[in-house]
Amino acid sequence: MYQQELDLARARRFAEQYPAHCFYQGSGRGLGVALTFSDGPAATTAALLDMLRVHRIPATFFWQGDQLARNHQLLRQALADGHTIGNLSWDHPHAESLSVMDFWLQQIQRTDDEFQRLAGIRPRLFRPPYAELTPEQLRILVEHDFRVMGWSIDPRNWENPTAPERAIEVTEQVLRQAYPQSIVLLHEGPVTLDNVVEVVDQIVPSLKSRGYHFVTADQLVGVKPYA
């Protein structure tokens, strides 16, 4: 089974356990799609924000706490542009290697506090790195009213990012797999992933031509993005 299928199976299992708190797609009837970006803020983020501004669409970013202070201007710009910002942990660990309290205090609450310090927000969307969560970690997130945001389409644009035609391959995969209410995962970091900007520039007009419109992940699933 491909890794994408494993991740999707895990996301579906979470959603079955906690349908009000775990999501991998929307449940509405419209042609909404959510573009989401993980592993930022990164060197690609500024160009990505510019491209989203060109196409006049909102997106959702899941960012690491340890990258926020040095990129506080990007954080403020993303919020000013109408994008949603979610929590991706402090430093992208394998959560299954952490105790539930280390996970909560050092990865979730620490990042939450950094968002509050820098931008006055407390995101309530969380994306688990590597799609990993123990049952105890998932339970504590639900108890504190976080929404765990998975994905339905993952073209793995971080693999061989500089390979010729890689952006075309990623674009074609997203367009082939897109469906109403889907959540698309793209990576903007941690290395410079210039292909993500090219991919966005290609998929947005193509999906719009099919009648799709773009919303943030919280809008797609109908939850509040911040506490």
Secondary structure, DSSP 8 states (H G I E B T S, - for coil): --HHHHHHHHHHHHHHH-TTTEESB--SSS-EEEEEEEEES-TTHHHHHHHHHHHT---EEEE-GGGTGGGHHHHHHHHHTT-EEEE--SS---GGGS-HHHIIIIIIIHHHHHHHHHHS--B-EE--GGG---HHHHHHHHHTT-EEE--SB---TTSSTTSTTHHHHHHHHHHHH--TTBEEEEE-TTTT-THHHHHHHHHHHHHHHTT-EEE-HHHHHT--SB-
